Amino acid sequence: MKLQTDALVLKTTDTGESDRLVTLLTRDYGVIRAFANRAKKFNSRLHGATQSLCYGEFTIRSGRDSYMIDDATAKAMFFDLRQDLLPLSLAQYFCALAAVLAPTEEPAEEYLRVLLNSLHLLETQRRSRDFLKAVTELRLLTLAGYMPDLTACPHCGIVPEPLFFSPKEGCICCAESGRGGLRITAGVLAAMRHICGQPVDRIYAFALPEREEALLARVSERFLLEQTGVRISALDFYNAMR
């Protein structure tokens, strides 16, 4: 059976002298790992389109035990991200996060749209790295079923003042029940609600002061690590680079 779909290359692994194992985030089939024969050779038609961060149209053959990439045409390469190690490391973290959270062999159009939009804004430097990191983390977590409860404190039933967010419980909470939580501002709470609740094409349409962007990024990262229990080496590398 042949599958034809748009996809973003999340990761490549060399196999043998000239082949690649490619991890794809596809629009129609979620995360797929497929072999690309002879893709490392410069004269291969698969060479460019199977590099990390390449977005394109892929024809994939489903075999008995594995997938094979029969053809690939690049649509976007995100060349400028490769010129600076810091944005590149953040882009690689986004890809690693999607590989963990996106479904396998199920439609994943919204995951793909979030990644492509975040990579575009990162490449063009239209939004800060803290902003894009927080938006990408929170929206991918929401899509994967980890949406936080941002309505009211579950213990007292109100929006408390001062505000705390519990990464472990995944909710806002009051000072009394917020031990171990992170103190946040009303602006950060409004941003979190916006990211989790708006349509994908609207999740970047808000603004925060630089200090609150940094706070939002810290909160989203703590929430991610607490909820998933997964350590992503690409995140550790990005934080070390900073």
NUTIBA-370947 format. One record per residue (C-alpha): x, y, z. Coordinates in steps of 0.5 Angstrom, whole numbers, padded with zeros to 4 digits, always signed. Example, Ala and Ser with C-alpha at 12.3 -4.5 7.8 and 13.67 -1.06 7.14 Angstrom:
# residues 2
+0025-0009+0016 +0027-0002+0014 
# end
This chain:
# residues 242
+0000+0000+0000 +0003+0007-0002 +0001+0013+0003 +0002+0020+0000 +0002+0026+0005 +0006+0032+0007 +0011+0031+0013 +0016+0035+0017 +0023+0031+0018 +0023+0031+0025 +0030+0026+0026 +0035+0022+0021 +0039+0017+0023 +0044+0014+0018 +0044+0006+0017 +0049+0003+0013 +0054+0007+0008 +0048+0010+0004 +0041+0010+0007 +0037+0014+0013 +0032+0012+0018 +0027+0018+0018 +0022+0020+0023 +0017+0024+0020 +0011+0028+0023 +0006+0027+0017 -0001+0030+0016 -0005+0024+0015 -0001+0019+0019 +0002+0022+0025 +0009+0020+0027 +0012+0015+0022 +0019+0012+0022 +0021+0010+0015 +0027+0008+0011 +0030+0012+0005 +0035+0008+0001 +0041+0011-0002 +0039+0018+0001 +0046+0020+0004 +0048+0020-0003 +0048+0027-0006 +0046+0025-0013 +0040+0021-0010 +0033+0024-0011 +0031+0023-0003 +0038+0027-0001 +0035+0034+0001 +0028+0032+0002 +0030+0027+0008 +0034+0032+0012 +0032+0034+0019 +0027+0040+0019 +0025+0039+0011 +0018+0040+0010 +0015+0037+0004 +0011+0032+0000 +0012+0024+0001 +0010+0018-0002 +0011+0012+0003 +0010+0005+0002 +0008+0001+0007 +0011-0006+0008 +0010-0012+0012 +0015-0010+0018 +0017-0003+0016 +0016+0004+0012 +0020+0006+0006 +0020+0013+0002 +0019+0012-0005 +0019+0019-0007 +0020+0026-0003 +0019+0033-0006 +0022+0039-0001 +0017+0045+0000 +0021+0048+0006 +0028+0047+0008 +0028+0052+0014 +0036+0054+0012 +0036+0060+0016 +0035+0056+0022 +0042+0052+0021 +0046+0058+0021 +0045+0059+0029 +0046+0054+0034 +0041+0057+0039 +0035+0057+0034 +0037+0051+0031 +0037+0047+0038 +0031+0050+0040 +0028+0048+0033 +0031+0041+0034 +0027+0041+0041 +0021+0042+0038 +0022+0036+0033 +0024+0032+0039 +0018+0034+0043 +0013+0033+0037 +0016+0026+0036 +0014+0024+0044 +0007+0027+0044 +0004+0026+0037 +0000+0020+0035 +0003+0014+0031 -0001+0012+0025 -0007+0017+0026 -0008+0024+0023 -0004+0029+0026 -0005+0036+0022 -0006+0040+0028 +0001+0038+0031 +0004+0039+0024 +0001+0046+0023 +0004+0048+0030 +0011+0046+0029 +0011+0049+0022 +0008+0056+0025 +0013+0056+0030 +0019+0054+0026 +0017+0060+0021 +0017+0065+0027 +0023+0062+0030 +0027+0063+0023 +0024+0070+0021 +0025+0072+0029 +0018+0075+0029 +0017+0072+0036 +0022+0071+0042 +0025+0064+0043 +0021+0064+0050 +0015+0066+0047 +0015+0060+0042 +0018+0055+0046 +0012+0056+0051 +0007+0057+0046 +0009+0050+0042 +0010+0046+0049 +0003+0048+0052 -0001+0047+0045 +0002+0040+0044 +0001+0038+0051 -0006+0041+0050 -0007+0037+0043 -0004+0030+0047 -0009+0031+0052 -0005+0034+0058 -0009+0041+0058 -0009+0044+0064 -0015+0047+0068 -0014+0054+0068 -0021+0056+0070 -0021+0056+0078 -0017+0053+0084 -0020+0046+0085 -0020+0047+0092 -0023+0054+0093 -0027+0055+0087 -0025+0062+0085 -0019+0065+0081 -0015+0067+0087 -0010+0073+0088 -0004+0072+0089 -0004+0067+0083 +0000+0060+0083 +0000+0055+0078 +0001+0047+0080 +0005+0044+0075 +0004+0037+0078 -0003+0038+0079 -0004+0042+0072 -0008+0047+0075 -0008+0054+0078 -0009+0054+0085 -0009+0059+0091 -0003+0061+0096 -0006+0056+0101 -0006+0050+0096 -0001+0052+0092 +0005+0050+0096 +0010+0048+0091 +0007+0051+0085 +0010+0057+0081 +0007+0064+0082 +0004+0067+0076 +0001+0074+0074 -0006+0075+0071 -0002+0076+0064 +0001+0069+0064 -0006+0066+0066 -0009+0070+0060 -0004+0068+0056 -0004+0060+0058 -0012+0060+0057 -0011+0063+0050 -0005+0058+0048 -0010+0052+0050 -0016+0055+0048 -0016+0059+0041 -0016+0056+0034 -0009+0054+0032 -0008+0060+0027 -0010+0064+0033 -0005+0062+0038 +0001+0066+0037 -0004+0073+0037 -0002+0076+0044 +0003+0080+0047 +0007+0080+0054 +0013+0084+0056 +0019+0080+0056 +0020+0078+0063 +0013+0075+0063 +0015+0071+0057 +0021+0068+0061 +0016+0067+0066 +0011+0063+0062 +0017+0059+0059 +0019+0057+0065 +0012+0055+0067 +0010+0051+0061 +0017+0047+0061 +0016+0045+0069 +0009+0043+0067 +0011+0039+0061 +0016+0035+0065 +0012+0034+0071 +0006+0031+0067 +0010+0027+0062 +0015+0025+0066 +0020+0025+0060 +0027+0028+0060 +0028+0030+0053 +0036+0031+0051 +0034+0036+0046 +0031+0041+0052 +0037+0040+0056 +0042+0042+0050 +0038+0048+0049 +0038+0050+0056 +0045+0049+0057 +0046+0053+0050 +0042+0059+0053 
# end
